[in-house]
Amino acid sequence: MARQDTNDFLAAFGIGAVLGIGAALLLRPDKPNPRKQLQKRLKPHVRKLGKSASRTRKAARMAARTSVASGTSTDEVIDAGRELLAEFRGEVTRILDEARAELRELAQEQGRGAPPAVDAETDG
């Protein structure tokens, strides 16, 4: 009788182990999608870019209003707009450089090698 109890115990233990492994495999998360990971990593940069553009538009509107009200020359307003545009372009360039660097790192991590470098001057 002791031998039968041992066999029953081992059978129940084996079935429990198989069910536990099956449940663990079913409940594990899917493999991460590289595209979704990249979108998640770039999301803060996109927000910054949107805020920067919004601030630039707001500053340009304020400069136009104050120039009309105070009689400031159009050249001064144009110069202020150019400065704001230069700052905005610098911010966009910085964000794009960070994104390119992250893409290169991601490609190297996946073992594909880095994509060819793109010059900011030749990039459209």
C-alpha positions as CSV (number, residue, x, y, z in Angstrom):
1,M,0.0,0.0,0.0
2,A,2.9,2.4,0.7
3,R,4.2,1.8,-2.8
4,Q,0.8,2.8,-4.3
5,D,0.7,6.0,-2.2
6,T,4.2,6.9,-3.4
7,N,3.2,6.3,-7.0
8,D,0.1,8.4,-6.6
9,F,2.1,11.2,-4.9
10,L,4.7,11.2,-7.7
11,A,1.9,11.2,-10.4
12,A,0.1,14.1,-8.7
13,F,3.4,16.0,-8.3
14,G,4.3,15.5,-12.0
15,I,0.8,16.6,-13.1
16,G,1.0,19.7,-10.9
17,A,4.5,20.6,-12.2
18,V,3.3,20.3,-15.8
19,L,0.2,22.4,-15.1
20,G,2.4,25.0,-13.3
21,I,4.8,25.2,-16.2
22,G,1.9,25.5,-18.7
23,A,0.3,28.3,-16.7
24,A,3.6,30.2,-16.5
25,L,4.1,29.9,-20.2
26,L,0.6,31.1,-20.9
27,L,0.8,34.1,-18.5
28,R,4.2,35.5,-19.6
29,P,4.1,38.7,-21.6
30,D,4.6,38.8,-25.3
31,K,7.9,39.7,-26.8
32,P,8.3,43.4,-26.9
33,N,7.7,45.0,-30.3
34,P,10.7,47.1,-31.3
35,R,8.5,49.7,-33.0
36,K,6.4,50.2,-29.9
37,Q,9.5,50.4,-27.7
38,L,10.9,53.1,-30.0
39,Q,7.6,55.0,-29.9
40,K,7.6,54.8,-26.1
41,R,11.2,56.0,-25.9
42,L,10.6,59.0,-28.3
43,K,7.3,60.1,-26.7
44,P,9.0,62.6,-24.3
45,H,10.9,64.1,-27.2
46,V,7.8,64.6,-29.3
47,R,6.1,66.3,-26.3
48,K,9.1,68.6,-25.9
49,L,9.0,69.4,-29.6
50,G,5.3,70.3,-29.5
51,K,5.8,72.5,-26.4
52,S,8.8,74.2,-28.1
53,A,6.7,74.9,-31.3
54,S,3.8,76.2,-29.2
55,R,6.2,78.6,-27.3
56,T,7.7,79.8,-30.5
57,R,4.2,80.6,-32.0
58,K,3.2,82.3,-28.8
59,A,6.3,84.4,-28.7
60,A,5.9,85.4,-32.3
61,R,2.3,86.5,-31.7
62,M,3.3,88.5,-28.6
63,A,6.2,90.2,-30.6
64,A,3.8,91.1,-33.4
65,R,1.3,92.6,-30.9
66,T,3.8,94.6,-29.0
67,S,5.4,95.9,-32.2
68,V,2.1,97.2,-33.5
69,A,1.2,98.7,-30.1
70,S,4.6,100.4,-29.6
71,G,5.4,101.3,-33.1
72,T,8.5,99.1,-33.3
73,S,9.9,98.6,-36.8
74,T,9.1,95.6,-38.8
75,D,12.8,94.7,-39.1
76,E,13.0,94.2,-35.3
77,V,10.0,91.8,-35.4
78,I,11.5,89.9,-38.3
79,D,14.9,89.6,-36.4
80,A,13.1,88.4,-33.3
81,G,11.2,85.8,-35.4
82,R,14.5,84.6,-37.0
83,E,16.0,84.2,-33.6
84,L,13.0,82.1,-32.4
85,L,13.2,80.1,-35.6
86,A,16.9,79.4,-35.1
87,E,16.3,78.3,-31.5
88,F,13.5,76.0,-32.7
89,R,15.6,74.5,-35.4
90,G,18.4,73.9,-32.9
91,E,16.0,72.1,-30.6
92,V,14.7,69.9,-33.5
93,T,18.2,69.1,-34.6
94,R,19.1,68.1,-31.1
95,I,16.0,65.8,-30.7
96,L,16.7,64.2,-34.1
97,D,20.3,63.6,-33.2
98,E,19.3,61.9,-29.9
99,A,16.7,59.8,-31.8
100,R,19.3,58.7,-34.4
101,A,21.7,57.7,-31.6
102,E,19.0,55.7,-29.9
103,L,18.2,54.0,-33.2
104,R,21.9,53.1,-33.7
105,E,22.1,51.7,-30.2
106,L,19.0,49.7,-30.7
107,A,20.3,48.3,-34.0
108,Q,23.6,47.4,-32.4
109,E,21.8,45.7,-29.5
110,Q,19.9,43.5,-31.9
111,G,23.1,42.6,-33.7
112,R,22.2,44.1,-37.0
113,G,25.0,46.6,-36.9
114,A,24.6,50.4,-37.1
115,P,22.8,52.0,-40.0
116,P,24.9,54.3,-42.1
117,A,25.4,57.7,-40.5
118,V,23.3,60.6,-42.0
119,D,24.7,64.0,-42.2
120,A,22.5,66.8,-41.0
121,E,23.6,69.0,-43.9
122,T,22.6,66.4,-46.6
123,D,19.4,65.3,-44.7
124,G,16.4,66.9,-46.3
